Amino acid sequence: QRAKELYDQFKHSPIPMGIAHSKWGYKPLGNDGYRIMSALKAYGLVDYEGDGEKRLVKLSDRARKIVGGHADKDTLVRDAALNPPIYAEIWGKYDADGLPPDEILQHYLQWEKGFNPDYIKNFIVDLRDTFGYAKLTATGIMEDGGNGNSGGNGDAPGVGGKNPPVKTAVETLPPKGAELP
């Protein structure tokens, strides 16, 4: 959604970071805007030019194809979902069977990956949201359009009856101008 907002207004032009933040309803060069921009960068949806307050942001080819409705959009979205190294690692570890229950992921993230326990639950929510939006399942693609309801039972991708329903990433974004916790 945030990449589409930039595309609709600026197309291929490099954008000063503060202007991008303002267009989303955030304080120019404020923390909230930087968090959104960092997420877009992690998914490979933006590229940076320059440094500091003069830094410009530009939508990546992947982002322009996704928001422009390219024929390979679903594949590009899945590639973006697996762009963050930790997401790709988790997908590689569990893809054959789908994501395990939260308790298994919590244990793995805390004890094998060294995550701060205070942030694990939110991380898992984001992970499941991302995989649901990207239609990633144990078989590779959800048949229902990626709303996390792959068999009519509301289960998370790839695990029948063991996980809570998945919301799409668009449903979880804060409204424009909203204060993030």
Short mmCIF file of the C-alpha atoms (twelve columns), coordinates in Angstrom:
data_MODEL
# 
_entry.id   MODEL 
# 
loop_
_atom_site.group_PDB 
_atom_site.id 
_atom_site.type_symbol 
_atom_site.label_atom_id 
_atom_site.label_alt_id 
_atom_site.label_comp_id 
_atom_site.label_asym_id 
_atom_site.label_seq_id 
_atom_site.Cartn_x 
_atom_site.Cartn_y 
_atom_site.Cartn_z 
_atom_site.pdbx_PDB_model_num 
ATOM 1   C CA . GLN A 1   0.000   0.000   0.000   1 
ATOM 2   C CA . ARG A 2   2.765   2.472   0.915   1 
ATOM 3   C CA . ALA A 3   4.712   1.667   -2.262  1 
ATOM 4   C CA . LYS A 4   1.560   2.165   -4.331  1 
ATOM 5   C CA . GLU A 5   0.992   5.567   -2.744  1 
ATOM 6   C CA . LEU A 6   4.478   6.636   -3.828  1 
ATOM 7   C CA . TYR A 7   4.017   5.152   -7.296  1 
ATOM 8   C CA . ASP A 8   0.660   6.872   -7.829  1 
ATOM 9   C CA . GLN A 9   2.144   10.253  -7.019  1 
ATOM 10  C CA . PHE A 10  5.773   10.085  -8.179  1 
ATOM 11  C CA . LYS A 11  6.024   7.130   -10.624 1 
ATOM 12  C CA . HIS A 12  9.758   6.561   -11.292 1 
ATOM 13  C CA . SER A 13  11.137  9.783   -9.819  1 
ATOM 14  C CA . PRO A 14  13.553  9.755   -6.894  1 
ATOM 15  C CA . ILE A 15  11.825  11.312  -3.883  1 
ATOM 16  C CA . PRO A 16  13.396  13.160  -0.954  1 
ATOM 17  C CA . MET A 17  12.881  11.027  2.147   1 
ATOM 18  C CA . GLY A 18  11.061  13.797  4.044   1 
ATOM 19  C CA . ILE A 19  8.548   14.270  1.220   1 
ATOM 20  C CA . ALA A 20  7.784   10.542  1.146   1 
ATOM 21  C CA . HIS A 21  7.176   10.589  4.920   1 
ATOM 22  C CA . SER A 22  4.896   13.619  4.581   1 
ATOM 23  C CA . LYS A 23  2.862   11.992  1.806   1 
ATOM 24  C CA . TRP A 24  2.127   9.128   4.217   1 
ATOM 25  C CA . GLY A 25  0.985   11.585  6.876   1 
ATOM 26  C CA . TYR A 26  4.092   11.326  9.041   1 
ATOM 27  C CA . LYS A 27  6.492   13.989  10.283  1 
ATOM 28  C CA . PRO A 28  9.211   14.612  7.663   1 
ATOM 29  C CA . LEU A 29  12.301  12.588  8.572   1 
ATOM 30  C CA . GLY A 30  10.534  11.223  11.658  1 
ATOM 31  C CA . ASN A 31  10.865  7.752   13.150  1 
ATOM 32  C CA . ASP A 32  7.464   6.529   11.941  1 
ATOM 33  C CA . GLY A 33  8.296   7.295   8.317   1 
ATOM 34  C CA . TYR A 34  11.724  5.700   8.657   1 
ATOM 35  C CA . ARG A 35  10.135  2.500   10.025  1 
ATOM 36  C CA . ILE A 36  7.867   2.235   6.996   1 
ATOM 37  C CA . MET A 37  10.764  3.002   4.654   1 
ATOM 38  C CA . SER A 38  12.950  0.386   6.364   1 
ATOM 39  C CA . ALA A 39  10.251  -2.215  5.866   1 
ATOM 40  C CA . LEU A 40  9.935   -1.327  2.170   1 
ATOM 41  C CA . LYS A 41  13.736  -1.591  1.856   1 
ATOM 42  C CA . ALA A 42  13.765  -4.980  3.605   1 
ATOM 43  C CA . TYR A 43  11.242  -6.322  1.079   1 
ATOM 44  C CA . GLY A 44  13.300  -4.937  -1.803  1 
ATOM 45  C CA . LEU A 45  10.626  -2.429  -2.783  1 
ATOM 46  C CA . VAL A 46  12.730  0.745   -2.595  1 
ATOM 47  C CA . ASP A 47  16.292  1.777   -3.338  1 
ATOM 48  C CA . TYR A 48  18.186  4.652   -1.748  1 
ATOM 49  C CA . GLU A 49  20.367  7.286   -3.374  1 
ATOM 50  C CA . GLY A 50  22.599  9.544   -1.284  1 
ATOM 51  C CA . ASP A 51  23.037  9.889   2.474   1 
ATOM 52  C CA . GLY A 52  21.601  11.690  5.470   1 
ATOM 53  C CA . GLU A 53  18.956  14.361  5.005   1 
ATOM 54  C CA . LYS A 54  19.731  14.469  1.281   1 
ATOM 55  C CA . ARG A 55  18.857  10.787  0.836   1 
ATOM 56  C CA . LEU A 56  16.427  10.060  -1.969  1 
ATOM 57  C CA . VAL A 57  14.188  7.034   -2.230  1 
ATOM 58  C CA . LYS A 58  13.065  5.431   -5.456  1 
ATOM 59  C CA . LEU A 59  10.727  2.507   -6.008  1 
ATOM 60  C CA . SER A 60  12.579  -0.593  -7.156  1 
ATOM 61  C CA . ASP A 61  11.742  -2.359  -10.414 1 
ATOM 62  C CA . ARG A 62  10.051  -5.058  -8.306  1 
ATOM 63  C CA . ALA A 63  7.792   -2.506  -6.595  1 
ATOM 64  C CA . ARG A 64  6.849   -0.779  -9.851  1 
ATOM 65  C CA . LYS A 65  5.902   -4.112  -11.401 1 
ATOM 66  C CA . ILE A 66  3.869   -5.160  -8.364  1 
ATOM 67  C CA . VAL A 67  1.894   -1.933  -8.067  1 
ATOM 68  C CA . GLY A 68  1.601   -1.657  -11.850 1 
ATOM 69  C CA . GLY A 69  -0.124  -5.055  -12.089 1 
ATOM 70  C CA . HIS A 70  2.633   -6.885  -14.016 1 
ATOM 71  C CA . ALA A 71  1.757   -10.382 -15.236 1 
ATOM 72  C CA . ASP A 72  4.272   -11.853 -12.755 1 
ATOM 73  C CA . LYS A 73  2.890   -9.876  -9.802  1 
ATOM 74  C CA . ASP A 74  2.196   -12.937 -7.615  1 
ATOM 75  C CA . THR A 75  5.735   -14.247 -8.100  1 
ATOM 76  C CA . LEU A 76  7.199   -10.806 -7.430  1 
ATOM 77  C CA . VAL A 77  5.160   -10.509 -4.217  1 
ATOM 78  C CA . ARG A 78  6.412   -13.932 -3.074  1 
ATOM 79  C CA . ASP A 79  9.992   -12.895 -3.884  1 
ATOM 80  C CA . ALA A 80  9.512   -9.689  -1.880  1 
ATOM 81  C CA . ALA A 81  8.070   -11.640 1.064   1 
ATOM 82  C CA . LEU A 82  11.179  -13.809 1.146   1 
ATOM 83  C CA . ASN A 83  13.630  -10.922 0.648   1 
ATOM 84  C CA . PRO A 84  14.282  -10.321 4.368   1 
ATOM 85  C CA . PRO A 85  16.953  -12.917 5.215   1 
ATOM 86  C CA . ILE A 86  15.213  -14.120 8.397   1 
ATOM 87  C CA . TYR A 87  11.940  -14.671 6.493   1 
ATOM 88  C CA . ALA A 88  13.793  -16.629 3.801   1 
ATOM 89  C CA . GLU A 89  15.570  -18.671 6.467   1 
ATOM 90  C CA . ILE A 90  12.319  -19.536 8.243   1 
ATOM 91  C CA . TRP A 91  10.627  -20.391 4.946   1 
ATOM 92  C CA . GLY A 92  13.568  -22.620 3.997   1 
ATOM 93  C CA . LYS A 93  13.418  -24.379 7.359   1 
ATOM 94  C CA . TYR A 94  9.658   -25.047 7.376   1 
ATOM 95  C CA . ASP A 95  8.364   -24.733 3.803   1 
ATOM 96  C CA . ALA A 96  7.773   -28.444 3.224   1 
ATOM 97  C CA . ASP A 97  5.277   -28.656 6.088   1 
ATOM 98  C CA . GLY A 98  4.207   -25.021 6.353   1 
ATOM 99  C CA . LEU A 99  4.832   -22.803 9.328   1 
ATOM 100 C CA . PRO A 100 4.620   -24.648 12.651  1 
ATOM 101 C CA . PRO A 101 2.537   -23.451 15.627  1 
ATOM 102 C CA . ASP A 102 3.609   -20.203 17.273  1 
ATOM 103 C CA . GLU A 103 5.177   -22.004 20.243  1 
ATOM 104 C CA . ILE A 104 7.640   -23.766 17.934  1 
ATOM 105 C CA . LEU A 105 8.503   -20.523 16.149  1 
ATOM 106 C CA . GLN A 106 8.910   -18.727 19.489  1 
ATOM 107 C CA . HIS A 107 11.330  -21.367 20.728  1 
ATOM 108 C CA . TYR A 108 13.321  -21.315 17.486  1 
ATOM 109 C CA . LEU A 109 13.541  -17.519 17.379  1 
ATOM 110 C CA . GLN A 110 14.506  -17.104 21.021  1 
ATOM 111 C CA . TRP A 111 16.873  -20.002 21.548  1 
ATOM 112 C CA . GLU A 112 18.330  -20.634 18.108  1 
ATOM 113 C CA . LYS A 113 18.269  -17.129 16.615  1 
ATOM 114 C CA . GLY A 114 18.749  -15.069 19.799  1 
ATOM 115 C CA . PHE A 115 15.655  -12.868 19.397  1 
ATOM 116 C CA . ASN A 116 14.561  -10.628 22.248  1 
ATOM 117 C CA . PRO A 117 11.528  -12.451 23.758  1 
ATOM 118 C CA . ASP A 118 9.625   -9.148  24.039  1 
ATOM 119 C CA . TYR A 119 9.452   -8.818  20.248  1 
ATOM 120 C CA . ILE A 120 8.872   -12.408 19.143  1 
ATOM 121 C CA . LYS A 121 5.056   -12.412 19.198  1 
ATOM 122 C CA . ASN A 122 4.834   -9.298  17.008  1 
ATOM 123 C CA . PHE A 123 7.473   -10.720 14.689  1 
ATOM 124 C CA . ILE A 124 5.442   -13.913 14.248  1 
ATOM 125 C CA . VAL A 125 2.283   -11.901 13.516  1 
ATOM 126 C CA . ASP A 126 4.172   -9.941  10.854  1 
ATOM 127 C CA . LEU A 127 5.702   -13.129 9.436   1 
ATOM 128 C CA . ARG A 128 2.321   -14.841 9.127   1 
ATOM 129 C CA . ASP A 129 0.727   -11.697 7.672   1 
ATOM 130 C CA . THR A 130 3.488   -11.430 5.091   1 
ATOM 131 C CA . PHE A 131 3.344   -15.102 4.108   1 
ATOM 132 C CA . GLY A 132 -0.458  -14.928 3.918   1 
ATOM 133 C CA . TYR A 133 -0.372  -11.819 1.730   1 
ATOM 134 C CA . ALA A 134 2.231   -13.454 -0.513  1 
ATOM 135 C CA . LYS A 135 0.110   -16.637 -0.721  1 
ATOM 136 C CA . LEU A 136 2.972   -18.791 0.598   1 
ATOM 137 C CA . THR A 137 1.927   -22.228 1.850   1 
ATOM 138 C CA . ALA A 138 3.500   -25.645 2.188   1 
ATOM 139 C CA . THR A 139 2.481   -26.277 -1.422  1 
ATOM 140 C CA . GLY A 140 3.773   -22.885 -2.531  1 
ATOM 141 C CA . ILE A 141 0.602   -20.995 -3.483  1 
ATOM 142 C CA . MET A 142 -2.738  -20.464 -1.738  1 
ATOM 143 C CA . GLU A 143 -5.698  -21.147 -3.975  1 
ATOM 144 C CA . ASP A 144 -7.998  -18.553 -2.400  1 
ATOM 145 C CA . GLY A 145 -6.159  -15.337 -3.165  1 
ATOM 146 C CA . GLY A 146 -4.025  -15.200 -0.068  1 
ATOM 147 C CA . ASN A 147 -6.410  -14.177 2.674   1 
ATOM 148 C CA . GLY A 148 -5.185  -16.907 4.980   1 
ATOM 149 C CA . ASN A 149 -8.240  -19.059 4.465   1 
ATOM 150 C CA . SER A 150 -6.807  -21.831 2.340   1 
ATOM 151 C CA . GLY A 151 -9.438  -24.454 2.945   1 
ATOM 152 C CA . GLY A 152 -12.360 -22.574 4.350   1 
ATOM 153 C CA . ASN A 153 -11.195 -23.215 7.909   1 
ATOM 154 C CA . GLY A 154 -9.340  -19.929 8.559   1 
ATOM 155 C CA . ASP A 155 -5.993  -21.558 9.328   1 
ATOM 156 C CA . ALA A 156 -2.667  -19.932 8.687   1 
ATOM 157 C CA . PRO A 157 -0.716  -20.980 5.610   1 
ATOM 158 C CA . GLY A 158 0.264   -24.600 5.367   1 
ATOM 159 C CA . VAL A 159 -0.840  -25.832 8.785   1 
ATOM 160 C CA . GLY A 160 -4.349  -27.230 9.073   1 
ATOM 161 C CA . GLY A 161 -6.015  -26.240 12.336  1 
ATOM 162 C CA . LYS A 162 -2.859  -25.343 14.269  1 
ATOM 163 C CA . ASN A 163 -2.586  -21.574 13.819  1 
ATOM 164 C CA . PRO A 164 -4.779  -18.480 14.017  1 
ATOM 165 C CA . PRO A 165 -6.210  -16.846 10.877  1 
ATOM 166 C CA . VAL A 166 -3.870  -14.666 8.857   1 
ATOM 167 C CA . LYS A 167 -4.677  -11.057 7.971   1 
ATOM 168 C CA . THR A 168 -3.207  -9.557  4.843   1 
ATOM 169 C CA . ALA A 169 -0.473  -6.991  5.227   1 
ATOM 170 C CA . VAL A 170 -2.773  -4.274  3.894   1 
ATOM 171 C CA . GLU A 171 -5.257  -4.895  6.714   1 
ATOM 172 C CA . THR A 172 -2.582  -4.390  9.347   1 
ATOM 173 C CA . LEU A 173 -1.150  -1.048  8.202   1 
ATOM 174 C CA . PRO A 174 -2.009  1.917   10.429  1 
ATOM 175 C CA . PRO A 175 -4.196  4.588   8.856   1 
ATOM 176 C CA . LYS A 176 -2.490  7.651   7.454   1 
ATOM 177 C CA . GLY A 177 -1.387  9.979   10.207  1 
ATOM 178 C CA . ALA A 178 -1.921  7.393   12.945  1 
ATOM 179 C CA . GLU A 179 0.536   7.327   15.801  1 
ATOM 180 C CA . LEU A 180 2.441   4.082   15.966  1 
ATOM 181 C CA . PRO A 181 3.059   2.575   19.405  1 
# 
